[in-house]
């Protein structure tokens, strides 16, 4: 993780990486956690190349194709609260190890799913992988957010999330080469009808990639298990029942409006990413093969990585909600262009939205838990649960089937407007309709 001068007293970087009470630096832990952000971003975005592949293997319409991704994000809704309870019982470090092990089991289940092949087993395997990622998300995001000064939390989480974006940037190249590049559907022209033998051969193309993923996850689980991970601190631990008297998460406006902001933003991000290859492959857009389109998907996620590094820099000087508002406007305008034009311009405008989406999740997350104190862990669990909004990508699949793929991106544009509303009003940490707490009035 880059280190820059400045920050709060005792800081080791401008992103607010501080030392613990015993003088132990959090920087090594954050560097290790960056690897977790990388791997779950990498595995999530493999789905972007997997979906067009499975659409051809199982001859799916857009609704059933996006159902695959919906099942993935339903896992966030199902597993978030159990994950928070598991963390409370066994701690962050052991929970991260278990999360990686669960992901490895799911990745290995993709091998029999491909050999049969089975649409239903594929859904179950992806649900297991996503459940493991949920556990990692519930543990790692609040950890990064609270290890330094609250005012630099958006910058710090954007910085570590940039490594998540590095994973999402590399995944299309990996999936494009090992899945689409080794399959008939991936290298054929759009609309090519496969024979039964070709579909069976294509289905088995996913075995090697997921075997590699499982091996990496097991190695990373061993590394995390052996690492001395610092405690998050008593001030951010879940409050006891007695301590909770007089405290309520629902009195914090920034959390109340932040939960739907995460939910709605995920509809936008996942819809763009999962339908990107099918969209740019169309004859009236870029007329590319799926394998070639995955190279441009690399640019979409690369824009998110660049945006997060840039956003981390900006938020050391500009309030996070102001940066979020600017990026929301940019995303809205870009999506309108995507729905109104054709040819390569439509493709490049869809690529550009990745830059504007970049800072949205980590910024909304840190603004949402701002000022929660000992309720931080519980609030973080609700925000991670809201990632289940990605499951509603099936709505965009239905819109694409009934009104056309290009027009379906109007749903994305509408989502950007809610993010803008949250940045301008909902993110203000007002408690019970009163003024912001004194310690929270200034955010930088």
N, C-alpha and C positions, 0 to 999 in steps of 0.2 A: 504494500500500500504506500503511495507517495507520501512523503513528509514535507511539509512546508512550514516556514516560520509563522509565528503569530498564534492567536488563540488565547484561551483563558490561562490563568496561572496554573502551572503544573501541566500544561498541555504539551503533547508531543507532536501535534500537527494542527494545521488550521481548521481541520474538521472536528476539533474538540476531542481528540483521543487523549484521555487523562490517565494518570496513575491512580491506583487504588489506595485505600487508606494505609496499607502496609508498604507502599512504595512500589508495588508491582505494576509494571506497565501493561496496559490493555492492548497495545499495538500488536504483539505477537498473536494474541487471541483473535483480534480482528482480521489479521492476515489469514489465519486458518479459516475463520468464518467466511471470508471472501471466497474460499474454495467451495464452501457449501452453496453460496449464492450462485457461483459459476455452474455447479453440477445440476442444481435443480432448474436453472434457466436453460441449460443445454438439453436436458431430458424433456422439458416441457415443449421446446420448440422443435424437437424431432417430430412431434405430432404434425407440424405444419407440412412436412414432407410425407409423413405417414398417411394423412387424410386423403390427398389425391390418389395415393397409391392404393389404399383400401377401397376408395370409390370405384376404381377400375377392377380390382380383384373381386369384389362382391357385387359389382354393378349397382351401386347405390345412387339414389337421388340426393339432392343437396340436404334435404331434411334428415335422412338417415346418416349422411356423412357427418353433419354437424352434431348429430346425436352422440357420436363417438366422443367429441370434445365436451359435450354436455355432461356425459357420465364422468369425465375427468374432473370437472369442476363441481359436480355434486359431491364428490369426495371431500371437498373443502367444507361444505355445509355439514356433512355427516361426521367428519373426523375432528373438527376444530375444538369443540368442547371436550371430547374425550382426550385430545392432545393436551389441553390446558390442565386437565385433572391429572394426567400422567406426569406432566412436568412438575406439578405441585407435589406429587408423591415421591418421585425418584430423582428429580433435579434436571437441570438443563442438559448437562453433558451426557448422561445416560440416555436421555430422551433423543438427543441427536443421533447417538449410535443406533438406537432402535429404529429411528426413522430411516437411516441409511440401509439397515438390514431389511426393513419392509420393502423399500424401493428395489433392492436387489432381488428379493423373492418375486416381485411383480415383473421385473425385467426377464427373469428366467422363465416365467409363465408365458411370455410372448413366444417362446420357442415351440412348445406344443401347439399353441394357438395358430402358428404359421404352418406347422406341418400338417394339420388336419385338412384344410384350414377351417377356422371357426370364427365367425363374427361375434358370437356371444362370449367365447373365451377371451377374445381380444378385448372386449369391453371390460370383462372382469379383471384381466391383467392390468389394464390401464387404470382401473379404479384403485387397485392395490398400490401401484406406483404413486398415484396422486395422493393417497392417504399418507404414505411415508413423507412425501414432500410437504403436506399440510403440517405434520409434526415438526419438521425442520423450520417451516415458516413461523409457527407459533412460538418457537424457541428463539430463533435467531433475530427476527426483526425487532422485537422489543429490547433484546440484549444490546444490539447496536445503537438503538435510539437513546438508551439511558446511560451509556458509559461515559458521557461527557456533558458539558453544559447544555441545558435545554434549548437555549437560543441557537445552538449550532447543530441540533439534532437533524433537521432537514438536510443540511449539507453533508453530515456524516453518513446518514443512511443513503443519500444519493450517491456518495462516493463508493460505498460498498456495493450498492445495487448496480453500479457501473460494471462490476465484475460479473454480476448476473447477466447483464447485457452482453458482456464478452462471450459468455456461454451461449446466449441466444443468437449471437452473430456467427459463431462457429458451427452451430448445429445444422443450419441449412446446407453447408458445404459437406458435412459428414453424411447427412441424410441424402443429399443429392447424389453423392458418389456411391455410397454403399446400399442405398435403397432404390432411388429412382434410376441411377445410372446402371444398375445391374438388373433392371426389369424391362420387359417389353413395353409396358404401359408408360414408363417414364421416358423412354427414348422415341416413342412413336408420336406421330402427329395427333393433335387434339381431335377427339371423336373416333379414333381407331377402335374397332370392335375386336376384342381378344377371343381366341379359341379357349376351350376348357383347359387344354394342356398348358397354354400360355398363362392363364390365370393361376393355375396351381404352381407353376414355376415362379411366378411373380410373388405369390404369397410367401414362399420360402426365402425370399431375398432379405427378409427382416431378421432372420435368425442370427446371423453374424453380428450385426450392429448391436442387438440387445444382449448378446453374450459378452461383447466388449464392455458395454455399459455396466452389466452386473459385476464384472471383474473390478472395474474402477470403483464402484460403490463399496465393495467389500474392503478394498485397500483403504479407502477414505474412512470407513468405519473403524478400522484398526488404528489409524492415525489419531482420530478424534478420541478414541477410548484411552489412548496413552498420553494425551495432552493434559497439562495442568491448566484447566479453564478457570479464570477468576470468577468469583461469585458476583452476581448482579448488584447486590447491596440490599440491606434491609429496607431502605426507604422505598423500594419499588416492588417488594414482595407482596403477594396477595394479602389483603387485610383480613384479619380474623373477623368472626361474626360480630364480636363486641365492638371492634374498631370500626366496622361498617355502619354502625348506628350513627345516623346523622350524615352519612355519605351515600351518594347515589350517582351511578354512572349517567343516569338519564337527566341529571341537572346540568351536565356539561354539553353546551350547544355544539361545540366543535366535534364531539364524539357522536352526538345524536344525528347530525347531518353528515358526519364523516363516514358512517357505516353505509348509507345508501350511495355516497360518492364513490367509495371503493367498488360497490356492487355494480353501479352503472358504468363506471370507467372500464371495468373488466369486460362488459359487453362490447364496448368499442374496441379495446385492444385485441381481444380474441377473435372478434369477427373479421377485423382487418387481416390478422396473421393467418387465420385458417382458410380464408377464401382467396388469399392473395394469388397463389399459384393458379387456381382455376380462373381467376379474373384476368390476369395478364396473359394467360394462354389463349384467350379468345381471339378469333381472327380480326375483330374490329378494335382490338386493343394493341397487343404486341405480337400476337400470332407465334407464340413460342411453344416448344415442347415443355413438358413438366420438369424435365431435368434442367433445361436451360433457365426456366422460370425460377428454380430454386436458387440460382446464382444471384438473381435480383432480390429475392427474399433476404439474402445475406446483407444487402444494402439497407433494407428496411430495419433489420435488427441492429445493423451497424450504426444507423442514425440514432437509435435509442441509446447505444453505448456512448456515442459522442455527446449526446444531449445530457446524459447523466454526469459525465465528467464536467461538462460546461456548467450544468445546473449547480453542481456542488460548489464550483468556484463563485458563481453569481450569488448564491445564498449566503455566502460569508459576508456579503455587503448589502444585499437587498432582502427584505422580508420574504419568506417562502411563499406566502399567499399572493404577493404581487407577481412573483415569477410564475406561479401556477396560473394566475389569471391571463398573463400574456400568452403562455403556451396553449391555454384552452382556446383563446381566440384564434391563434394560428392553426390549431387542429380543426376547428370548425370551418374556417375558410378553405383549408386544404381539402376537406371532405366534400364540400360543395363543388369544388372544381372537379373532383374525381367523378361525381355523379352527373356532371353536365357536359363533359368533353369526351372525345374518343381518341384512339390512336395512342402513340407513346406518351403523350402528355398525361393521359389518364393514369398510365402506369407510374410515371414519375411523381405525380401528385400523391398517389397512394404510398409510394416509398417515402415521400417527405413527411407524411403524418407520423412516421416512426420517431422523427426528431422531436416533434411536439408532444408525443405521448411519453417521451422518455422520463420526465421528472414527476409524472402524475402520481403513480402509485406510492413511491417513497415519500413524496411531499404530503399527500393526503394522509398517509399513515402517521407521520410524525406530528402533523397538525392535529390529527384526531386524538392522539394520546397525550397531547400537551396539557399539563396541569392536573393529570389524574393522580399523581402521587402514588400511594400504596395500592391504588386500583388500576395501575398501569397494565399489569399482566392480564386482568380480566377484560379491560378495554381492548387490549391488543388481540385477545382471542376473538372478540366480536368483529374486529376489523378483518382478521384473517378469514373468519367465517364468511364475510361479505365477498371474498374472492369467488364464492359460489356463483356470483353474477355471471361469470364466464359460461355457466351452463346455459344461459339464455341465448347463446349464439345460435341455438336451434331455431329461435324466432327469426333470426336473419336468414337461416337456411330456408325456412318456410316462405319468407318474403322473396327470396331469390327464385324459388320454384314458381311462385305465383305472379310476381311482378318484374322479374328479371334481376340478374346478379348485380348489375350496376346500380339500379334504383334501390337495392337493399341497403346500400351504404348511407342512405338518408337516415337510417336508424343510428348509425355511428355519429353523424353530425348532430343529431338530437342529444346524444349522450354527452357530447362536448359542452353543450349549453349548461347542463347540470353541474359539470365540473367548474365552469365559470361562475355559476351562482355560489357554489361552495367557497371558491376562492375569495369572492367579493363580500360575502356575508356569513355563510355558515361556519367558516373556520375560526371566527372570533371566539375566544374561550370565555364566553359569558356564562356564569353559573346562576341558575334559577331566575333568569330574566334580568339579573342585575348587571352591574359594571364588571369588566374583566378584573380578576384578582390582581392586586398591585404587582405581584411578581411576574404576571403574564401579560401585562399591557404592552410591553415592548418586545417584539420578536425580530431578530435579525438573522 
